[in-house]
Every structure is written in structure tokens, then in C-alpha cells.
Amino acid sequence: MSTFLLIHGGGDVGWYWHLLVEELRARGHEAVAPDLPDGDDSLTLDDYADAAAEAVAGHRDPVVVGHSFGAYTASLVAARRPVASLVLVAGMVPAPGESPEEWWSATGHAEAVRYQAGRDGGLTGNDDPYTAFYHDVPRELAEEAMSRDRAHPSPTAWAQPWPLTAWPAAPTRFVLCTEDRVLPPDFLRRLVRERLALVPEEIAAGHCVALSRPAGLADLLTGTGTS
């Protein structure tokens, strides 16, 4: 049995993972999905990492999973305490000294979105969150997710350089969503290759895969079934 620490992305809450939590527990694992702090403009990336690590303080060697912006937090957790592995799901892979705010321009995200939007008729990067983020999520779940949106991360954390000088030593995996309209698949394949020297594992899903394909994601995380 493994314990999974599930770290949500920007603007999100631990609820985002609730269907995945059920799938992991059905497979005999434990899962912890904390709500990271919000509503305080002074909070730092380190504060988020401290809160996430505290959520599994009594668990030995958790599998740390970070979604989207949660890659910043998850990587810091993996550098602070022993973990079994680190898994990024549609993650913003940071480079040393690169803030979340700088990440978008440093990685060439806007150009990648424009290119993909030209191929799919403007679906990628669409201003409508139900088109860009939740296009494959049942509408009721998508509306619930939107209703839970909150002020995370803080302006301080958004502008804070990633404080590590190198990627954590923990075994690392990357789960790429092939129907992602927020972080285009080709863009992420390049980024993961350049920054992590990895070939990502792929699942046919949009950006919010824990809501659209929780069973498939659980299979990938636990090494059971197929995506």
C-alpha cells in the first residue's frame, strides 16, 4: 500500500482530487488531498510546501503528486522529506530561479498555444474555462469546480523564484494529457524532455484529468490497468 499526497493546482482546492481519492482507496492505497492556504498575499512557495508536507507528517515515503501549478509545490516537498516518488500531472516544470510568473514566457507557452489554437480552431487557450479547462469534464462537476475557485497562489508566491538549484533526487514521472487545451501536449513533451530528460506517460484527457478520467489516472499512478 502507498500513501499519495495529492497537491492541487492554482485556484484550486483538495476537492479537485476527490474522485481520484476514491479510486486510489478502492485499489488499497491511502490518499491525502489538503486544501493549501489561500487568502494571504504574503504566503510563499515555501509556505505551501510546508503545509503540504505537514498533511502527510505521519506517513512514511509518500508518493507526491502535483497538478499544474502544484508542480512547484510538489517539487519542494520532495526536496524536504523522503518520498517514494514525485509525479507531475500536466505540471508546470520549473527551472532553478524561475518564478511561476516568469514560467509562461520562459517556456514559450504563448507561442505554443497560438500554434495549437491554429490547428484546432481556437479551442486551445480559449477564454471560456469550460472549453479550455473542463471540456471533457461532466458539466455538473465542472460547475462545482468553478464554484470552488479561490485566491491560490498568492502574489508573493507567484513572483517568487523557484528556490532549488536542481531537480529533487526523488524518482520522477510526468503524466501528460493528450487533449490538454491549457498546456499543449507537444509543448509539454518538449519541456519535459529538456528539463527532466524524461519521456512522459500519456493519457487521453484534458487538463483536469482527475475529474474527467479518475480511474485511468489511478491506473497510471498505481501501475495497474491501461490509460
Contacts in CASP RR format, 6 or more apart in sequence:
PFRMAT RR
TARGET T0000
AUTHOR 0000-0000-0000
METHOD contacts of the structure
MODEL  1
MSTFLLIHGGGDVGWYWHLLVEELRARGHEAVAPDLPDGDDSLTLDDYAD
AAAEAVAGHRDPVVVGHSFGAYTASLVAARRPVASLVLVAGMVPAPGESP
EEWWSATGHAEAVRYQAGRDGGLTGNDDPYTAFYHDVPRELAEEAMSRDR
AHPSPTAWAQPWPLTAWPAAPTRFVLCTEDRVLPPDFLRRLVRERLALVP
EEIAAGHCVALSRPAGLADLLTGTGTS
1 28 0 8 1.000
1 29 0 8 1.000
1 30 0 8 1.000
2 29 0 8 1.000
2 30 0 8 1.000
2 62 0 8 1.000
2 63 0 8 1.000
2 84 0 8 1.000
2 222 0 8 1.000
3 29 0 8 1.000
3 30 0 8 1.000
3 31 0 8 1.000
3 32 0 8 1.000
3 56 0 8 1.000
3 59 0 8 1.000
3 60 0 8 1.000
3 61 0 8 1.000
3 62 0 8 1.000
3 63 0 8 1.000
4 24 0 8 1.000
4 29 0 8 1.000
4 30 0 8 1.000
4 31 0 8 1.000
4 32 0 8 1.000
4 62 0 8 1.000
4 63 0 8 1.000
4 65 0 8 1.000
4 221 0 8 1.000
5 32 0 8 1.000
5 52 0 8 1.000
5 55 0 8 1.000
5 56 0 8 1.000
5 59 0 8 1.000
5 62 0 8 1.000
5 63 0 8 1.000
5 64 0 8 1.000
5 65 0 8 1.000
5 74 0 8 1.000
5 77 0 8 1.000
5 83 0 8 1.000
6 14 0 8 1.000
6 17 0 8 1.000
6 20 0 8 1.000
6 21 0 8 1.000
6 31 0 8 1.000
6 32 0 8 1.000
6 33 0 8 1.000
6 65 0 8 1.000
6 66 0 8 1.000
6 67 0 8 1.000
6 210 0 8 1.000
7 34 0 8 1.000
7 36 0 8 1.000
7 52 0 8 1.000
7 64 0 8 1.000
7 65 0 8 1.000
7 66 0 8 1.000
7 67 0 8 1.000
7 70 0 8 1.000
7 73 0 8 1.000
7 74 0 8 1.000
7 77 0 8 1.000
8 14 0 8 1.000
8 16 0 8 1.000
8 17 0 8 1.000
8 33 0 8 1.000
8 35 0 8 1.000
8 36 0 8 1.000
8 66 0 8 1.000
8 67 0 8 1.000
8 70 0 8 1.000
9 16 0 8 1.000
9 66 0 8 1.000
9 67 0 8 1.000
9 68 0 8 1.000
9 69 0 8 1.000
9 70 0 8 1.000
9 152 0 8 1.000
10 68 0 8 1.000
10 69 0 8 1.000
10 70 0 8 1.000
10 152 0 8 1.000
10 153 0 8 1.000
11 38 0 8 1.000
11 69 0 8 1.000
11 149 0 8 1.000
11 150 0 8 1.000
11 151 0 8 1.000
11 152 0 8 1.000
11 153 0 8 1.000
12 67 0 8 1.000
12 68 0 8 1.000
12 145 0 8 1.000
12 148 0 8 1.000
12 149 0 8 1.000
12 150 0 8 1.000
12 152 0 8 1.000
13 35 0 8 1.000
13 148 0 8 1.000
13 150 0 8 1.000
14 33 0 8 1.000
14 34 0 8 1.000
14 35 0 8 1.000
15 33 0 8 1.000
15 35 0 8 1.000
15 144 0 8 1.000
15 145 0 8 1.000
15 148 0 8 1.000
16 33 0 8 1.000
16 67 0 8 1.000
16 145 0 8 1.000
16 148 0 8 1.000
16 208 0 8 1.000
16 210 0 8 1.000
16 211 0 8 1.000
17 31 0 8 1.000
17 33 0 8 1.000
17 210 0 8 1.000
18 33 0 8 1.000
19 210 0 8 1.000
19 211 0 8 1.000
19 214 0 8 1.000
20 31 0 8 1.000
20 210 0 8 1.000
20 214 0 8 1.000
20 217 0 8 1.000
20 218 0 8 1.000
21 31 0 8 1.000
21 33 0 8 1.000
22 214 0 8 1.000
23 214 0 8 1.000
23 215 0 8 1.000
23 216 0 8 1.000
23 217 0 8 1.000
23 218 0 8 1.000
24 30 0 8 1.000
24 31 0 8 1.000
24 218 0 8 1.000
24 221 0 8 1.000
24 222 0 8 1.000
25 31 0 8 1.000
27 218 0 8 1.000
27 222 0 8 1.000
27 224 0 8 1.000
29 222 0 8 1.000
30 59 0 8 1.000
32 55 0 8 1.000
32 56 0 8 1.000
32 59 0 8 1.000
32 62 0 8 1.000
34 51 0 8 1.000
34 52 0 8 1.000
34 55 0 8 1.000
36 48 0 8 1.000
36 51 0 8 1.000
36 52 0 8 1.000
36 73 0 8 1.000
36 152 0 8 1.000
37 43 0 8 1.000
37 47 0 8 1.000
37 48 0 8 1.000
37 51 0 8 1.000
37 152 0 8 1.000
38 150 0 8 1.000
38 151 0 8 1.000
38 152 0 8 1.000
38 154 0 8 1.000
39 150 0 8 1.000
39 151 0 8 1.000
39 152 0 8 1.000
39 154 0 8 1.000
40 154 0 8 1.000
41 154 0 8 1.000
41 155 0 8 1.000
41 156 0 8 1.000
42 154 0 8 1.000
42 156 0 8 1.000
43 153 0 8 1.000
43 154 0 8 1.000
43 156 0 8 1.000
43 157 0 8 1.000
44 154 0 8 1.000
44 156 0 8 1.000
44 157 0 8 1.000
44 160 0 8 1.000
45 72 0 8 1.000
45 73 0 8 1.000
45 76 0 8 1.000
45 153 0 8 1.000
45 157 0 8 1.000
45 160 0 8 1.000
45 162 0 8 1.000
45 163 0 8 1.000
46 76 0 8 1.000
46 163 0 8 1.000
47 157 0 8 1.000
48 72 0 8 1.000
48 73 0 8 1.000
48 76 0 8 1.000
48 153 0 8 1.000
48 157 0 8 1.000
49 73 0 8 1.000
49 76 0 8 1.000
49 77 0 8 1.000
49 80 0 8 1.000
52 64 0 8 1.000
52 73 0 8 1.000
52 74 0 8 1.000
52 77 0 8 1.000
53 77 0 8 1.000
53 80 0 8 1.000
53 81 0 8 1.000
56 62 0 8 1.000
60 82 0 8 1.000
61 82 0 8 1.000
61 83 0 8 1.000
61 84 0 8 1.000
62 83 0 8 1.000
62 84 0 8 1.000
63 83 0 8 1.000
63 84 0 8 1.000
63 85 0 8 1.000
63 86 0 8 1.000
63 87 0 8 1.000
63 221 0 8 1.000
64 74 0 8 1.000
64 77 0 8 1.000
64 78 0 8 1.000
64 83 0 8 1.000
64 85 0 8 1.000
64 86 0 8 1.000
64 87 0 8 1.000
64 170 0 8 1.000
65 74 0 8 1.000
65 87 0 8 1.000
65 88 0 8 1.000
65 89 0 8 1.000
65 221 0 8 1.000
66 73 0 8 1.000
66 74 0 8 1.000
66 87 0 8 1.000
66 88 0 8 1.000
66 89 0 8 1.000
66 91 0 8 1.000
67 89 0 8 1.000
67 90 0 8 1.000
67 91 0 8 1.000
67 210 0 8 1.000
68 89 0 8 1.000
68 90 0 8 1.000
68 91 0 8 1.000
68 92 0 8 1.000
68 182 0 8 1.000
68 183 0 8 1.000
68 207 0 8 1.000
69 91 0 8 1.000
69 92 0 8 1.000
69 100 0 8 1.000
69 153 0 8 1.000
70 91 0 8 1.000
70 92 0 8 1.000
71 88 0 8 1.000
71 91 0 8 1.000
71 92 0 8 1.000
71 93 0 8 1.000
71 94 0 8 1.000
72 92 0 8 1.000
72 94 0 8 1.000
72 100 0 8 1.000
72 157 0 8 1.000
72 162 0 8 1.000
74 86 0 8 1.000
74 87 0 8 1.000
74 88 0 8 1.000
75 86 0 8 1.000
75 94 0 8 1.000
75 162 0 8 1.000
75 164 0 8 1.000
75 167 0 8 1.000
75 168 0 8 1.000
76 163 0 8 1.000
76 164 0 8 1.000
77 83 0 8 1.000
78 86 0 8 1.000
78 168 0 8 1.000
78 170 0 8 1.000
79 164 0 8 1.000
79 168 0 8 1.000
83 170 0 8 1.000
84 170 0 8 1.000
84 171 0 8 1.000
85 170 0 8 1.000
85 171 0 8 1.000
85 172 0 8 1.000
85 173 0 8 1.000
86 168 0 8 1.000
86 170 0 8 1.000
86 171 0 8 1.000
86 172 0 8 1.000
86 173 0 8 1.000
87 172 0 8 1.000
87 173 0 8 1.000
87 174 0 8 1.000
87 175 0 8 1.000
87 221 0 8 1.000
88 172 0 8 1.000
88 173 0 8 1.000
88 174 0 8 1.000
88 175 0 8 1.000
89 175 0 8 1.000
89 177 0 8 1.000
89 209 0 8 1.000
89 210 0 8 1.000
89 217 0 8 1.000
90 175 0 8 1.000
90 176 0 8 1.000
90 177 0 8 1.000
90 180 0 8 1.000
90 182 0 8 1.000
90 183 0 8 1.000
90 188 0 8 1.000
90 206 0 8 1.000
90 207 0 8 1.000
90 209 0 8 1.000
91 174 0 8 1.000
91 183 0 8 1.000
91 188 0 8 1.000
92 100 0 8 1.000
92 103 0 8 1.000
92 183 0 8 1.000
93 174 0 8 1.000
93 191 0 8 1.000
93 192 0 8 1.000
93 195 0 8 1.000
93 196 0 8 1.000
94 100 0 8 1.000
94 103 0 8 1.000
94 162 0 8 1.000
95 106 0 8 1.000
95 162 0 8 1.000
95 195 0 8 1.000
96 161 0 8 1.000
96 162 0 8 1.000
96 164 0 8 1.000
96 165 0 8 1.000
96 166 0 8 1.000
97 161 0 8 1.000
97 162 0 8 1.000
97 163 0 8 1.000
98 106 0 8 1.000
98 161 0 8 1.000
98 162 0 8 1.000
99 158 0 8 1.000
99 159 0 8 1.000
99 160 0 8 1.000
99 161 0 8 1.000
99 162 0 8 1.000
100 153 0 8 1.000
100 157 0 8 1.000
100 158 0 8 1.000
100 159 0 8 1.000
100 160 0 8 1.000
101 158 0 8 1.000
101 159 0 8 1.000
102 161 0 8 1.000
103 109 0 8 1.000
104 110 0 8 1.000
107 187 0 8 1.000
107 191 0 8 1.000
108 187 0 8 1.000
109 183 0 8 1.000
109 187 0 8 1.000
112 184 0 8 1.000
112 186 0 8 1.000
112 187 0 8 1.000
113 124 0 8 1.000
113 125 0 8 1.000
113 184 0 8 1.000
113 187 0 8 1.000
115 184 0 8 1.000
116 124 0 8 1.000
116 181 0 8 1.000
116 184 0 8 1.000
116 186 0 8 1.000
116 187 0 8 1.000
117 123 0 8 1.000
117 124 0 8 1.000
117 125 0 8 1.000
117 126 0 8 1.000
118 124 0 8 1.000
120 181 0 8 1.000
123 131 0 8 1.000
123 132 0 8 1.000
123 135 0 8 1.000
123 181 0 8 1.000
124 132 0 8 1.000
124 181 0 8 1.000
124 182 0 8 1.000
124 184 0 8 1.000
125 132 0 8 1.000
125 181 0 8 1.000
125 182 0 8 1.000
126 132 0 8 1.000
126 181 0 8 1.000
129 146 0 8 1.000
130 139 0 8 1.000
130 142 0 8 1.000
131 181 0 8 1.000
132 181 0 8 1.000
132 182 0 8 1.000
132 207 0 8 1.000
133 142 0 8 1.000
133 181 0 8 1.000
133 182 0 8 1.000
133 207 0 8 1.000
133 208 0 8 1.000
134 141 0 8 1.000
134 142 0 8 1.000
134 145 0 8 1.000
134 146 0 8 1.000
134 208 0 8 1.000
134 211 0 8 1.000
135 179 0 8 1.000
135 181 0 8 1.000
135 206 0 8 1.000
136 179 0 8 1.000
136 205 0 8 1.000
136 206 0 8 1.000
136 212 0 8 1.000
136 213 0 8 1.000
137 145 0 8 1.000
137 208 0 8 1.000
137 211 0 8 1.000
137 212 0 8 1.000
138 211 0 8 1.000
138 212 0 8 1.000
141 211 0 8 1.000
142 208 0 8 1.000
142 211 0 8 1.000
145 208 0 8 1.000
145 211 0 8 1.000
167 195 0 8 1.000
167 196 0 8 1.000
172 196 0 8 1.000
172 198 0 8 1.000
173 198 0 8 1.000
173 201 0 8 1.000
174 188 0 8 1.000
174 192 0 8 1.000
174 196 0 8 1.000
174 198 0 8 1.000
174 200 0 8 1.000
174 201 0 8 1.000
175 200 0 8 1.000
175 201 0 8 1.000
175 202 0 8 1.000
175 203 0 8 1.000
175 209 0 8 1.000
175 217 0 8 1.000
175 220 0 8 1.000
175 221 0 8 1.000
176 185 0 8 1.000
176 188 0 8 1.000
176 189 0 8 1.000
176 192 0 8 1.000
176 200 0 8 1.000
176 201 0 8 1.000
176 202 0 8 1.000
176 203 0 8 1.000
177 183 0 8 1.000
177 185 0 8 1.000
177 202 0 8 1.000
177 203 0 8 1.000
177 204 0 8 1.000
177 205 0 8 1.000
177 206 0 8 1.000
177 207 0 8 1.000
177 209 0 8 1.000
178 185 0 8 1.000
178 202 0 8 1.000
178 203 0 8 1.000
178 204 0 8 1.000
178 205 0 8 1.000
178 206 0 8 1.000
179 185 0 8 1.000
179 204 0 8 1.000
179 205 0 8 1.000
179 206 0 8 1.000
180 188 0 8 1.000
180 205 0 8 1.000
180 206 0 8 1.000
180 207 0 8 1.000
181 206 0 8 1.000
181 207 0 8 1.000
182 207 0 8 1.000
183 207 0 8 1.000
185 202 0 8 1.000
188 200 0 8 1.000
189 200 0 8 1.000
192 198 0 8 1.000
192 199 0 8 1.000
192 200 0 8 1.000
193 199 0 8 1.000
201 220 0 8 1.000
201 227 0 8 1.000
202 227 0 8 1.000
203 209 0 8 1.000
203 213 0 8 1.000
203 216 0 8 1.000
203 217 0 8 1.000
203 220 0 8 1.000
203 227 0 8 1.000
204 213 0 8 1.000
204 227 0 8 1.000
205 212 0 8 1.000
205 213 0 8 1.000
205 217 0 8 1.000
206 212 0 8 1.000
209 217 0 8 1.000
210 217 0 8 1.000
213 227 0 8 1.000
216 225 0 8 1.000
216 226 0 8 1.000
216 227 0 8 1.000
217 227 0 8 1.000
218 224 0 8 1.000
219 225 0 8 1.000
219 226 0 8 1.000
219 227 0 8 1.000
220 227 0 8 1.000
END
